[in-house]
Amino acid sequence: MSTIKIHDKEFVKSIPSEEIAARVKQVAEKINRDYAGKRPLLLGVLNGCFMFVSDLMKNIEVECEISFVKFSSYQGSETTGTVNQVMGLMESIEGRDVIIVEDIIDSGRTLDKLMELLQTRNPKSLAVKII
């Protein structure tokens, strides 16, 4: 396995890019089936989802929109245990199908906070897609 160095951290590639691309395509195909005839809003959680949601959008055939939110719970490489919203959703989601696109869930705190915030805005449905 090859390694990647980012700043002072070294990472081992554990999933080949071809497997990731295939998984992204599978998720897009499911969205195409599940949301045929609808106009969902894809809501990406920055920064981690950026590349995944870009690839996902290239494979989605249903009419949809995209927006982003950003939360922070880390200071450096350590979690603070508190989730703060850094950039919020500006669009109305009332009566809309919303698909949250997240890259990694470690503690689940960010997703819990986001779901709690979104549910107060009366979406038609909320779904989570983890690539």
C-alpha positions as a printed NumPy array, in Angstrom:
array([[  0.   ,   0.   ,   0.   ],
       [  1.214,   3.493,  -0.784],
       [  1.347,   6.339,   1.7  ],
       [  0.391,  10.006,   1.508],
       [  1.951,  12.72 ,   3.665],
       [ -0.109,  15.775,   4.595],
       [  1.702,  18.295,   6.789],
       [  3.245,  16.242,   9.597],
       [  0.882,  13.252,   9.243],
       [  1.388,  10.167,   7.115],
       [ -1.582,   8.171,   5.841],
       [ -1.76 ,   4.738,   4.256],
       [ -4.135,   4.384,   1.314],
       [ -6.604,   1.717,   2.327],
       [ -9.201,   1.939,  -0.448],
       [ -8.126,   2.142,  -4.1  ],
       [ -9.578,   5.067,  -6.071],
       [-11.359,   2.65 ,  -8.421],
       [-13.353,   1.223,  -5.497],
       [-14.289,   4.697,  -4.319],
       [-15.417,   5.683,  -7.842],
       [-17.526,   2.515,  -8.104],
       [-19.164,   3.226,  -4.726],
       [-19.914,   6.831,  -5.697],
       [-21.552,   5.564,  -8.901],
       [-23.668,   3.068,  -6.883],
       [-24.873,   5.845,  -4.576],
       [-25.722,   8.031,  -7.595],
       [-27.667,   5.189,  -9.219],
       [-29.675,   4.713,  -6.006],
       [-30.428,   8.438,  -5.881],
       [-31.5  ,   8.325,  -9.543],
       [-33.935,   5.488,  -8.74 ],
       [-35.216,   6.803,  -5.41 ],
       [-35.695,  10.409,  -6.529],
       [-36.934,   9.924, -10.101],
       [-39.465,  12.666, -10.848],
       [-38.41 ,  14.647,  -7.775],
       [-35.97 ,  17.535,  -7.343],
       [-33.869,  16.798,  -4.255],
       [-31.404,  19.146,  -2.601],
       [-27.997,  17.593,  -2.009],
       [-26.509,  19.102,   1.117],
       [-22.77 ,  18.58 ,   1.405],
       [-21.012,  18.796,   4.755],
       [-17.75 ,  20.657,   4.179],
       [-14.858,  20.273,   3.946],
       [-14.589,  16.516,   3.65 ],
       [-17.447,  15.899,   1.229],
       [-16.276,  18.323,  -1.441],
       [-14.574,  15.873,  -3.817],
       [-17.126,  13.122,  -3.185],
       [-20.135,  15.34 ,  -3.838],
       [-18.475,  16.66 ,  -6.99 ],
       [-18.068,  13.121,  -8.336],
       [-21.561,  12.216,  -7.151],
       [-23.139,  15.139,  -9.034],
       [-21.439,  13.982, -12.252],
       [-23.345,  10.695, -11.98 ],
       [-26.746,  11.985, -10.892],
       [-29.285,  12.194, -13.695],
       [-32.335,  13.477, -11.788],
       [-32.832,  17.21 , -11.606],
       [-31.37 ,  18.411,  -8.304],
       [-29.727,  21.307,  -6.537],
       [-26.677,  21.426,  -4.31 ],
       [-25.752,  23.444,  -1.267],
       [-23.202,  23.189,   1.533],
       [-22.944,  23.597,   5.296],
       [-19.868,  23.614,   7.468],
       [-19.479,  22.629,  11.089],
       [-16.462,  22.568,  13.355],
       [-15.737,  20.416,  16.371],
       [-11.97 ,  20.147,  16.084],
       [ -9.157,  22.347,  17.268],
       [ -6.123,  21.182,  15.347],
       [ -6.4  ,  17.385,  15.283],
       [ -8.27 ,  17.1  ,  18.603],
       [-12.036,  17.16 ,  19.043],
       [-13.468,  19.751,  21.415],
       [-16.656,  17.756,  21.955],
       [-18.72 ,  20.793,  20.93 ],
       [-20.165,  21.173,  17.427],
       [-20.356,  24.728,  16.09 ],
       [-22.01 ,  25.777,  12.852],
       [-19.522,  27.748,  10.763],
       [-21.575,  28.105,   7.56 ],
       [-25.308,  27.536,   7.48 ],
       [-27.899,  26.621,   4.903],
       [-29.365,  29.644,   3.146],
       [-32.029,  27.883,   1.045],
       [-35.514,  27.045,   2.225],
       [-35.946,  23.281,   2.572],
       [-39.6  ,  23.319,   3.585],
       [-41.355,  20.515,   1.724],
       [-38.114,  19.469,  -0.02 ],
       [-36.342,  16.13 ,  -0.198],
       [-32.903,  16.717,   1.327],
       [-29.98 ,  14.347,   0.871],
       [-27.084,  14.948,   3.255],
       [-23.724,  13.96 ,   1.752],
       [-21.056,  13.226,   4.349],
       [-17.626,  11.715,   3.924],
       [-16.785,  10.293,   7.362],
       [-18.727,   9.978,  10.581],
       [-16.571,   9.454,  13.635],
       [-18.558,  10.453,  16.726],
       [-21.846,  11.302,  14.964],
       [-22.134,  14.628,  16.808],
       [-21.993,  16.768,  13.654],
       [-24.629,  14.679,  11.89 ],
       [-26.872,  14.749,  14.989],
       [-26.595,  18.539,  15.172],
       [-27.282,  18.933,  11.444],
       [-30.3  ,  16.606,  11.517],
       [-31.69 ,  18.479,  14.524],
       [-31.318,  21.833,  12.715],
       [-32.795,  20.566,   9.452],
       [-35.828,  18.936,  11.069],
       [-36.896,  22.322,  12.45 ],
       [-37.113,  23.609,   8.853],
       [-39.84 ,  21.113,   7.8  ],
       [-38.259,  19.14 ,   4.963],
       [-40.414,  16.578,   3.158],
       [-37.693,  13.97 ,   3.761],
       [-34.137,  13.706,   5.053],
       [-31.691,  11.045,   3.894],
       [-28.006,  10.563,   4.618],
       [-25.533,   9.313,   2.019],
       [-22.096,   8.406,   3.298],
       [-19.598,   7.723,   0.586]])
